[in-house]
Amino acid sequence: MGTTDEKAGVRGVRRKLPENVKGYVSKGRTYYYFRGTSVRLPGLPWSPEFMEVHARMMAGKPAVDIGARRTVAGSVSAALVVYYRSADWVDGLADSTRKWRRNCLEKFRSDFGDLSLRTMPKRYVQAYVSAIAKPGSQQNMAQALGSFFRYCVDTMLLVENPCEGIKRARMIRSGGFKPWTEDDVEKFCRAHSVGSMARLALALYLNFGVRKSDVVRIGPRDITNGELTDFQPQKTSRSGGLKITVPLTEETAAIIAATPLIGTRTFLVTSFGKPFTAAGFGNWFRKRCREADVSDVSSHGLRKLCLIRLAELELSTDTIMAISGHKNRAEVDTYVAAVNRKKMARKAIGAVESARKKNNTMSNVIVELGNSGK
């Protein structure tokens, strides 16, 4: 439930805010937002207009319907109302993708929502994206706007895409999440023994190589004859992603059997016996990492370690993709190439050392022959 608010309801009576509502005070005035979104709710809490909108949000209906009657025809805001109702948005994007794209689009609408869509100059879009400080945030905004304007072109709301060809700051490739090392795994296992929920989470990650959004969904019903069978990763569920079938290792099966508390729908459950949300699991697992003194890595780094282990076994890219569920070979090739570079570097230095020892041996023989006078 939300927090209490003095102004909600009858004056002088403290009432709790409706569920998933957050209040912000700015310049002496309180504004109410639906938690996890940038959508401001109208009126005061518990008022008819407030609760009408709140009910729509709780039902998962498009947030922009809130202000649909107040949008200007032909404006950017009006186009967003249509876009949020479209199959491209509702069926074409995963929930997690819709969340961050909506945040980007609502920021854009706050500045340009009342402008005419058809006369939206490309320089406005370029200036807006360029003003964003972080390259990663620039990329996210450009992707969100690009998809929105492409939809507008496809539905003939626009003739040309004003986002096409805009320039972004060059991103420095950092390699993403840091992969776990074998030392990290050993430290984590020492801190969390078999039978704990943390140890079970570690085993599922290293066995299946899945993402956070998937490890919280895997449960007994997904296992058939000792295999995770035809499991659809959530991230690619709306874009034709490949299903995966991965056998349980003997170690993972033993850890599952030794864990006293698992869920009926999902293996991983909270202390209340309920399935984790992806965000809730991330916070929980981060605490378990700090307890094991491996706080410089994240849960996604375990997926990377799983793929690194497979690459070190000299398995082919196609074989690794059968486990990871990747559609893009290039992403898996990076793991294979990284392992191969290490092996080639070790082989090269080994050859150098071998040649050095051989040359030293020959030099010593020549010196000894010279000293003997032969």
C-alpha positions in Angstrom: 0.0 0.0 0.0 1.0 3.6 -0.4 2.0 6.1 2.2 -0.3 8.2 4.3 -1.2 11.7 3.1 -2.7 14.5 5.2 -4.5 16.1 2.3 -6.2 12.9 1.1 -9.8 12.5 2.0 -11.6 14.5 4.7 -9.5 17.4 6.2 -7.8 16.3 9.4 -8.2 12.6 8.8 -5.1 10.6 7.8 -5.8 8.1 5.0 -3.5 5.8 3.2 -2.9 6.4 -0.5 -4.3 3.9 -2.9 -2.1 1.0 -3.9 0.9 1.9 -6.2 0.5 5.6 -5.7 3.4 7.9 -4.8 3.1 11.5 -3.7 5.7 14.2 -4.6 5.8 17.7 -3.1 7.0 20.5 -5.3 6.8 24.2 -4.3 4.2 23.5 -1.6 2.0 21.5 -3.9 1.6 17.7 -3.9 1.5 15.7 -7.1 0.5 12.1 -7.3 2.0 9.5 -9.7 1.3 5.9 -10.4 4.3 4.1 -8.9 6.9 2.9 -11.5 5.6 5.3 -14.2 5.8 8.9 -15.1 2.0 9.2 -15.3 0.5 11.9 -13.0 -3.0 11.1 -11.6 -5.7 13.8 -11.7 -7.3 15.4 -8.7 -6.9 14.3 -5.1 -6.6 10.7 -3.8 -9.9 8.8 -3.4 -11.8 11.4 -5.5 -13.9 9.9 -8.4 -11.6 11.2 -11.2 -8.6 10.0 -9.3 -10.0 6.5 -8.6 -11.3 6.1 -12.2 -7.8 6.6 -13.6 -6.2 4.5 -10.8 -8.5 1.6 -11.7 -7.4 1.8 -15.3 -3.8 1.8 -14.3 -4.3 -1.2 -12.0 -6.0 -3.1 -14.9 -2.9 -2.5 -17.0 -4.7 -0.3 -19.6 -2.6 2.3 -21.6 -1.7 5.2 -19.4 -2.1 7.8 -22.1 -5.8 7.2 -22.1 -5.8 9.4 -19.0 -5.3 12.5 -21.1 -6.7 11.3 -24.4 -9.6 13.7 -24.3 -7.3 16.7 -23.6 -4.8 16.1 -26.4 -4.6 18.4 -29.4 -5.6 16.7 -32.7 -2.6 16.1 -34.9 -0.1 16.7 -32.1 2.7 14.5 -30.9 0.7 13.7 -27.8 -2.3 12.5 -29.9 0.0 10.3 -32.0 1.4 8.7 -28.8 -2.2 7.9 -27.6 -2.7 5.9 -30.8 0.8 4.3 -30.6 0.2 3.1 -27.1 -2.9 1.3 -28.2 -1.3 -0.3 -31.3 -0.4 -3.9 -31.8 3.2 -2.7 -32.3 3.3 -1.5 -28.7 1.0 -3.9 -26.9 2.0 -7.2 -28.7 5.3 -6.3 -30.3 7.2 -5.4 -27.1 8.0 -7.2 -23.9 6.8 -5.6 -20.6 10.3 -4.6 -19.6 10.9 -2.9 -23.0 7.6 -1.1 -22.9 8.5 0.3 -19.4 11.7 2.0 -20.3 10.5 3.1 -23.7 7.4 4.7 -22.1 9.6 6.6 -19.7 11.6 8.0 -22.7 8.5 8.9 -24.8 6.8 10.6 -21.8 9.9 12.8 -21.3 9.7 13.7 -25.0 6.0 14.4 -24.8 6.5 16.7 -21.8 8.5 19.0 -24.1 7.0 18.5 -27.5 3.6 16.9 -26.9 1.5 19.9 -28.1 3.5 20.5 -31.3 2.2 19.4 -34.6 3.5 15.9 -35.6 3.6 16.6 -39.3 5.7 19.7 -38.9 8.1 18.2 -36.3 11.5 19.3 -37.6 14.4 16.8 -37.6 16.6 19.4 -35.9 14.3 19.4 -32.8 14.8 15.6 -32.5 18.5 15.9 -33.0 18.9 18.7 -30.5 16.8 16.8 -28.0 18.8 13.7 -28.2 22.1 15.6 -28.3 21.2 17.4 -25.1 21.1 14.1 -23.1 24.4 13.8 -21.2 25.0 10.0 -21.2 25.6 8.1 -24.4 23.6 5.1 -23.1 20.6 7.3 -22.4 21.0 8.9 -25.8 20.8 5.5 -27.4 17.7 4.5 -25.4 15.9 7.8 -26.3 16.8 7.4 -30.0 15.5 3.8 -30.1 12.2 4.8 -28.4 11.7 7.7 -30.7 12.8 5.8 -33.8 10.2 3.1 -33.1 7.5 5.6 -32.5 8.2 7.7 -35.6 8.5 4.5 -37.8 5.0 3.6 -36.6 3.8 7.0 -37.5 5.2 6.6 -41.0 3.8 3.1 -41.4 0.3 4.4 -40.5 0.7 7.5 -42.7 0.6 9.9 -39.8 4.0 11.1 -41.1 5.7 11.2 -44.4 9.3 11.1 -43.2 10.8 9.8 -40.1 12.5 12.8 -38.3 14.5 10.4 -36.2 16.2 8.7 -39.1 19.9 9.4 -39.5 20.3 11.5 -36.3 23.7 11.4 -34.7 24.4 10.2 -31.2 27.4 10.4 -29.0 29.8 7.5 -29.5 29.5 4.9 -26.7 32.6 3.5 -25.1 32.3 -0.3 -25.0 32.8 -1.5 -21.5 31.9 -5.1 -22.0 28.7 -4.8 -20.0 28.3 -6.7 -16.8 31.4 -8.2 -15.3 31.4 -12.0 -15.5 31.9 -14.0 -12.3 35.2 -15.8 -11.8 35.6 -19.3 -10.4 37.0 -17.7 -7.3 33.8 -15.7 -6.9 31.8 -18.9 -7.2 33.9 -20.6 -4.5 33.4 -17.6 -2.1 29.7 -17.6 -2.7 29.5 -21.4 -2.1 31.4 -21.0 1.2 29.0 -18.3 2.4 25.8 -20.1 1.2 25.6 -23.8 1.8 23.5 -26.4 -0.1 19.9 -26.2 1.0 19.8 -22.4 1.0 17.8 -20.4 -1.6 20.9 -18.5 -2.6 22.8 -21.7 -3.4 19.9 -22.9 -5.5 19.8 -19.7 -7.4 23.5 -20.0 -8.2 23.0 -23.6 -9.4 20.1 -22.6 -11.7 22.1 -19.8 -13.3 25.2 -21.9 -14.0 23.2 -24.9 -15.3 20.8 -23.0 -17.6 22.7 -19.8 -18.3 19.5 -17.8 -18.3 18.7 -14.2 -17.5 17.3 -12.7 -14.3 13.8 -12.5 -15.9 13.9 -16.2 -16.6 15.6 -17.7 -13.5 12.6 -16.4 -11.4 10.2 -18.2 -13.7 11.7 -21.7 -13.9 9.9 -24.2 -11.7 9.1 -27.9 -11.4 6.4 -27.7 -14.1 9.1 -26.7 -16.6 11.2 -29.9 -15.9 10.4 -33.0 -17.9 12.4 -36.2 -17.6 15.2 -34.3 -16.0 15.3 -31.5 -18.6 14.2 -27.9 -18.8 12.0 -28.5 -21.8 11.0 -26.0 -24.5 11.4 -23.0 -22.2 10.7 -19.6 -23.8 13.0 -16.8 -22.6 11.0 -13.8 -21.7 13.2 -11.2 -23.4 12.7 -12.7 -26.8 9.2 -14.0 -26.3 7.7 -11.3 -28.6 10.4 -11.3 -31.2 10.5 -14.9 -32.3 13.1 -15.9 -29.7 14.2 -19.5 -29.7 13.0 -22.0 -27.0 15.7 -23.8 -25.1 15.9 -27.4 -23.8 18.7 -27.9 -21.3 19.2 -31.1 -19.1 19.7 -30.7 -15.4 23.2 -31.5 -14.2 23.5 -34.1 -11.4 24.7 -31.3 -9.1 21.7 -29.0 -9.8 19.3 -31.9 -9.3 20.9 -32.7 -6.0 20.8 -29.1 -4.8 17.1 -28.9 -5.8 16.4 -32.1 -3.8 18.3 -30.7 -0.8 16.5 -27.4 -0.7 13.7 -27.7 1.9 11.6 -24.8 0.6 10.9 -24.5 -3.1 7.8 -23.2 -4.9 5.2 -25.2 -6.7 5.3 -22.9 -9.7 8.9 -21.6 -9.4 11.9 -23.1 -7.7 13.0 -19.7 -6.3 10.6 -18.2 -3.7 10.6 -15.4 -1.1 10.7 -16.0 2.6 6.9 -15.9 2.4 6.9 -18.7 -0.2 5.8 -16.5 -3.1 7.6 -16.3 -6.5 10.1 -13.4 -6.9 9.6 -10.6 -9.3 12.7 -10.0 -11.5 13.4 -6.7 -9.7 12.8 -8.1 -6.3 15.1 -11.1 -7.0 17.8 -8.7 -8.2 17.8 -6.8 -4.9 17.6 -10.0 -2.9 20.5 -11.7 -4.7 22.6 -8.5 -4.5 22.4 -8.8 -0.7 23.4 -12.5 -0.8 26.4 -11.4 -2.9 27.5 -8.8 -0.3 27.2 -11.5 2.4 29.7 -13.6 0.3 32.0 -10.6 -0.3 31.5 -10.7 -4.1 29.6 -7.4 -4.3 31.5 -6.2 -7.4 29.5 -8.7 -9.6 25.8 -9.1 -10.5 23.5 -11.9 -11.2 23.8 -11.4 -15.0 27.6 -12.1 -14.6 26.6 -15.7 -13.8 25.0 -16.1 -17.2 28.3 -14.9 -18.7 30.3 -17.4 -16.6 28.1 -20.2 -17.8 28.8 -19.2 -21.5 32.5 -18.8 -20.8 32.6 -22.3 -19.3 31.0 -23.7 -22.4 33.5 -21.8 -24.6 36.4 -23.1 -22.7 35.3 -26.7 -23.4 35.8 -25.7 -27.1 32.1 -26.2 -27.9 30.9 -24.7 -31.2 28.9 -21.4 -31.3 25.8 -23.3 -32.4 26.1 -25.7 -29.5 26.4 -22.8 -27.0 23.4 -21.0 -28.7 21.3 -24.1 -28.1 21.7 -23.5 -24.3 21.8 -19.7 -24.2 18.9 -19.1 -26.6 20.8 -16.4 -28.5 19.5 -15.6 -32.0 22.6 -13.5 -32.9 25.7 -15.6 -33.5 27.9 -12.5 -33.1 27.0 -12.2 -29.4 28.1 -15.8 -28.7 31.2 -15.5 -30.9 32.5 -12.8 -28.5 32.8 -15.5 -25.8 34.3 -18.1 -28.1 36.8 -15.5 -29.5 37.8 -14.3 -26.0 38.5 -17.8 -24.8 40.5 -18.6 -28.0 42.6 -15.5 -27.6 43.6 -16.5 -24.2 44.5 -20.0 -25.4 46.5 -18.6 -28.3 48.3 -16.2 -26.0 49.3 -19.0 -23.6 50.4 -21.1 -26.6 52.5 -18.3 -28.0 54.2 -17.5 -24.7 54.8 -21.3 -24.2 56.5 -21.4 -27.6 58.7 -18.4 -26.7 59.7 -20.0 -23.4 60.5 -23.3 -25.1 62.6 -21.6 -27.7 64.5 -19.6 -25.1 65.3 -22.7 -23.1 66.5 -24.4 -26.3 68.7 -21.5 -27.2 70.1 -21.3 -23.7 71.0 -25.0 -23.9 72.8 -24.6 -27.2 74.7 -21.5 -25.9 75.9 -23.5 -22.9 77.2 -26.4 -25.1 79.1 -23.9 -27.3 80.7 -22.3 -24.2 81.8 -25.7 -22.8 83.3 -26.8 -26.1 85.2 -23.5 -26.3 86.6 -23.9 -22.8 87.8 -27.5 -23.5 89.8 -26.4 -26.5 88.2 -28.8 -28.9 
